[in-house]
Amino acid sequence: MTPLMIGMLGIVALFTLILLQVPVGISMLIVGVTGYAAQTGWAPALAMLASQPSGLLSSVDLATVPLFLLMGTFATAAGFSTEIYNAAAAVLGHRRGGLAYATAAGSAVFGAICGSTAATAATFTKAALPEMLKRGYAPSFAAGTIAAAGALKALIPPSVAMILYCIATKTFIFDLFIAAVIPAALTIALNLLTITVVTRMAPSAAPVSERMPWSERWPLVRRTLPVMILLVAVFVGLYSGIFTVNEAASVAAVLAFVFAALRGRLSASAVWRGMRDCAAATAMIYTIIIGSTIFGAFLTLAQVPEALIKLLEGAHLSGPAIIVLLLVIYLILGSVFDEIAAMLITLPFVLPIIMQLGYDPIWWGVVNVVILEIGMIHPPLGLIAFVIHGMAPKISLTQIYRGVFPFLIADFLVLALLVLFPMLALWLPKVMAH
């Protein structure tokens, strides 16, 4: 049997198990171990099953994931999301589209300390959507803003998706964080520009609110001081070299816990619920990573990546054409799977191709995160659209997709710029290296 046939059988088996509701990580683990055993026997396969998870579980880099998830848990318990939004709305609410700007800014800040796209979108659907609708915002524009803003967070360090990409590809986490700075700034700027254009073209979509006096604004702004301290501690410590990524995650988790405790938000039930949710998310991520590693070992043993590279070389496709083809595949996967699952399922196939084409894995990490986040808001599926619709069923999926459309144009523009000009992601790491 040829390597490509082995790979195809593995993929078919994997997606069959996923369609049968077997968790993604377990599906990859089953297919990986079985495929490995079919080629070498069960003794080597079971030895690999013992060695691979133990190596991953002892990884110091992987320990950053539960720490950042814990930070997000305590930040949510402390009520940071509502306070960030209230402060931004107080400062910007009297401007045309002000609440949309506040939602975009608040989601970017909260997403950076929360670490979950779906959680960020759900939080701001609860905090921002009622306020926007109450002040006369068009439902499609309000929901579209929240969906697009929720997807911003994956590019803003500390991003769990970027950390897992680095662990899976054995690249330096800090390099990818640095590489994401300019693309993240560009994405935020274009999303804000999109709000400006939409509200100028359709003023009725975002009525102007009454200006709040500064005597009422300052108390709301001051309440965000703990959030600012947390962000400054993480970003300044991380980018100045005071902290490693692991230390930054530890400091962030402790600070979030302290602020939540000082506000009296950490009841025994809240702590238990938060720890339980954090443990469940961590277990899910670890299972997916272990499954992805074992699935990758099976594909490597079968020489599937090498066969794919030879197939693409025989097709005489140019490097950019292959990149576009991969992006289309990722767009489809991103609309069906969680971004972490979609990324880790495909990396064993895709990364060798990227490397063979001569592209930088750090650049591909940024592109990978961008395209998967687009997939999460792109019709006809889009996980984030379903999250918002589930929490606000009075707003139809059609309305949400209509509201998301202008932001998709902005996101595709960012993606095109990254593909055409890789130095947008690679320039800053090279400067920092010198």
N, C-alpha and C positions, 0 to 999 in steps of 0.2 A: 504494500500500500504506500502511495506517495505521501510526502509530508503534507501537501495541501489537502489531500483527502482525509488524513488524520486530523488536521486542523478543522476542516469542515464538519467532520463527525463530532469533534469536541464542541464546536460552536452550536451545532444543532442540539446536542445533548444538554448543553448549558441553558439555552433558551427554552427548551422543553421543560426542564426542571423549574425555571423561573415562572413560566406560564402555569405550572402546576402549583404555584404559590409557595415553592420552597425558597427560603431567604437567599438573597444573592450570594452572600459569603459562603453559605453551606453548599449552594449549587456549584460554585467554583471549586470548592474543596473536594466534593464528590467526584466531579469530572476530572479534576487534576490528579487525584490519587488513583482513580480507576485507569485513566489514560497512561499514567506513569507505570502502573503495575502491568498493563497490557504489553508494554515494551521491555520491561526489565524483570518482572516478577514481583510478587507481593512483599517479599522481605525487604528489597531496596525501597519500595514505595512506602512501606510503613516506617522504615528508618528515616526517610525524607519527611514523612508526616510528623515525626517526633522532633527532628532537628530544626525544621523551618520555623514552627511556632515559637519554640524556646528562644531562638535567636531574635525574633521580632519582639517578643514580650520583654526581653532584657534590653531593648533599644532605648537609649536615653532620649533620642530625638522624638520617638513615638510618645514618650511621657508628656510632651507638651500638649498633646491633644486633649486628654482628660483635664489638664490644668486650665486650658483656655475654655473648655466647656464648663468647668466649675466657675470660672470667672463670669461667664454668661449667665449661669444659674443665679449667682448671688446678685449680679447687676439687675436681673429681672425682678428678683425678690425685693431689691431696694427701691424699685419704682423708677429707675433711671429713664426708661423709654418715655413715659408720660411727661416727666419733667423736661427732658430734652425738647420734646415736641411743643410743650406749653411755652417754653422760653423762646423758641424759634418763632412760634406763631405770634407771640406778643411783640416781637421786634419787627416781623415782616408782614403780619396779618393785614395791615392797612394798605399794602401795595397790591397792585393787580397780580393775581397768581401767588400772593404771599404765602397762603397756607400750603400751596404746592411746593414752593421753595422750602418752606419749613419742613415738610414731609421728606423731601429729598435730602436736606441737610441732616435732619434727625435720624433718618434711616441709615445714612452713611456713618454717622457717629455711633449709633447703637449697634449697627451691624459689625463695626470694628470690635466692639466689646462683647458681642453676643456669639458670633461665629456661625450662625445658621441662617441661610437665606429664607427658608420657610418660616422659621421662628420670627425673623425680623418683619416679614410681610404680615404674618398673623398679628404681631404686636401692634403694628401701625394701622392695620385694618380696624383693630379695636380702639386705638387711641385717636387716630386722625380722621378716619372716614366719617364717623358721626358729626364731628365738628365741621368738616368740609361740606357735607350735605346740609347741615343746619344753616350754613351761611350761603346757600344757594349755588354751590358748585355743581356742575353737571356730573351725574353719577359716573359716566364713562371716563371723563377726565380725571376725577378723583381716584377711581379704582386703578386706572392706568398708571397714574403717578405713583401710587403705592406699590404696584407690581414692579415697575421699572426701578424704583428706589430700593426695593428689597433685593433686587439682583445686583445692585452696586457693590454690596458688601464683600463679595468673593475676591475682589481686587484690592481690598484694603487690609493690610496686615494688622493684627495676626489673623490670617485666613486659614481655617482648618483644611480647606481644599488644597491650598498651596503647600501646606506642611506635609500632607499625605502624598502629594505629587513628588516632593523632594525625597521622602522616605522610599517611595516605590522606585524612583529613578536614581537614587543614591547621589543626589546633587545637594549642594549646600543651601540650607533653608534661608539664611540671611541674604544670599545672592538673589534668590527669587523675590524676597520681600523688597529689596532695593529695585529690582527690575520692574516691579509692579507700580512704583511710585508715579512715574510719568503717565503710563496708561490709565491709572486710577484717576489722576488729576484731569486728564483729557476726557475721560468718561463722565466725571462729575460736571465738568464745564459744559459738555455738549448736552447733558440732560437738563441742566439749568437753562441753556440756550433754547432747548426744545420747549420748555415751559413758557419762556418769554414769547417765542414765535406763536405757539398755540393760543396763548391768552391775548395776543395782539390781533390774531386773525379771527378769533371767536371770543370777544370780551364777555359774552353772556355765560361762557363756560366757567368763569372765575370772577364773580362780582367782588368789588372792593369792599372791605370791612371797615368799620369805624376805627379811627386811630386810638390806640390805648395810651393814656398819659404815662410818662416815664416813672411817676411815683408808683404806678401799678406794675410796670414792666420790671423794674429792678429786683423786687422780691422773687419774681419768677426766674430771672437770669441768675440771681445769687444761688438759687437752689440747685443749679447745675454745676456748682463749684466742685463737688466730689467727682462728678464725671470728668471734668477737665483735669483734675489732679490725677485720676486714674489713667487717662489717655496720655497726659504729659509724661507721667512716670514710665509708662510702657514704651512710648515712641522715642522719647529723649534717651532713656536708658538703653534701648535697643540700638538705635541708630548712632549713638555716640560711642558705643562699644563698652559702656559700663556693665550692661547685662549681656549674657548670651540669650538665645531665644528661650532656652529652658528656664533660666533665671527670670526673664521677663514674664513668662507665663506664671511662675510661682508668685512673684510680686503682685501681678495683676489679680490673681485669685485671692490672695490674702487681703489686698486693699478692698476689693469688692465685698469680701466677707465683713471686714471691719466697718465699712460704710453702711452696709445693710444692718449690722448689729447696732450701730450707733443710732440708727433711725428707728430701732425697735421693730424691724420688719422680720426678724428671724425667730419666729415661734418654733416650738419643737416640731409641729406638723409641717411648717414651711421648709425647715431644714431637711426633714425626712423626705418630703416630696421632691425637693430639689436634688438631693443626693441620689435618690432613686432614679429620677429622670436622667441625671448625668451619668450614672452607672449604666443605665440601659443604652444610652447613646454611645458611650465608650465601648461597651461590649459589641454593639452592632458594627462600629467602625473597625475594631480590632478583628472581628470575624471576617469582614470584607477584605481587610489587608492580608490576613493569613490565607484566605481562600484565593486571593489574587496572586500571591506569591507561589502557592502550590500549583495553581493553574498555569502560571508563567513557566514554572519548572517543567511541567508536562510539555508545553509548546516548544520550549527550548530543546528538550531532549529529542522531540520529533523533528527538529530543525524547520519548524513552520516559519519563523521570521525570515530565515535565509531563503526559503522557497518563495515567500511573498516578494522579497526584494528582487529575486531573479525574474519573477513574473512581471513586476512593474518595469524592470529594465527591458524585458522582451517586448513590452507594449510600447516602448519608446515615448513614454509620456515625459514631459518636462517636469522639473521640480515644482514650479508654481501650480501646474495642472494637478499634480498629485496632492499638493496641499489643499487645493480647492475641493478635490474629491473627498479628502479626509474631513474637511470642515462640514461638508454636506452630511456625511455619515454622523458626525458628532452632533449636528443640529437635530437630526432625527432621534438619536439616542438621548440627548439632553431633554427632549420633550416627553420621553417615556420614563427614564430613570432619574433617580436622585443624582446630582452631579458627581458625588464621590463614587457611587457605584459605576456610573457610565465611564468615568475616567479610569478606574482601576481595572475594569473588565478589558478595556481596549489597550492599555499601555504595553502589555507584553507583545502585541502585534505591531503597534504603531511606533513606539520609540526606536526600535532598530531601523525602521524605514526613515524616520527623521534624521537619525545619525548618519545613515548611509547617504542621504541626500546632502549632507554637509551642514545641516541647520543646527543651531545651538539649542541644547535641551532646556536651557533657562528661558530662551525666547519661546519655545514651544509650550513651556509651562504656563506662561502668561496667556498665549493664544488659546491654549486648552481651556483655561478657566473662563475666558471671555466667551468662547463659543458655547460652552455648556450652560453658562448663566443665561445667554440669549435663548437657548433651547428651553429653559425653565419658564419663559414668558411667551414663547412663540406658539401661535395657533398651528394645528388644531387642538393640541393637547396643552402642554405647559403647566407644570405642577403648581406654580405660584398663582396662576389664574384660577385653578381649582380651589386652592386654599382660600383666596379672597371670596370666591363665589360661595364656598361652604360656610364662611362666616357672615356673609352678607347676601343671602339667596335672592333678595329683591333686586340685586344687580345681576343681569344675565351675563353669561359667558361672552355673548356677542358684544355687549356693551364694554366688557373688560378688554376684549381683544381690540375693539375700536379705539379705546383709550390708550392702549399699549402701542399701537401702530407708529405714532410719531417718534416714540422713544426707541422703537426697534430700528428705525432709520438711523438715529444717532448711534446706536450700538453697532450696527453693521458698518457705519463709517469708521468707528474706532477699530473694528476688526480689520477692515480693508487697509487702514493706515499701518496697522501692526504688521500685516502680511507684506505690504509694499515697502515699508521702511522698518526693518527689524531693529535698527539702532534706537528706535523709540523705547524699546525694552532693554537694549544691551548697553546703551551709552553710559547710563549712570553706574551700573556695576563696574564697568571698565575704569571710569573716573575714580570711583571709590577704591578700586584695587591699587591705584597709583597714589 
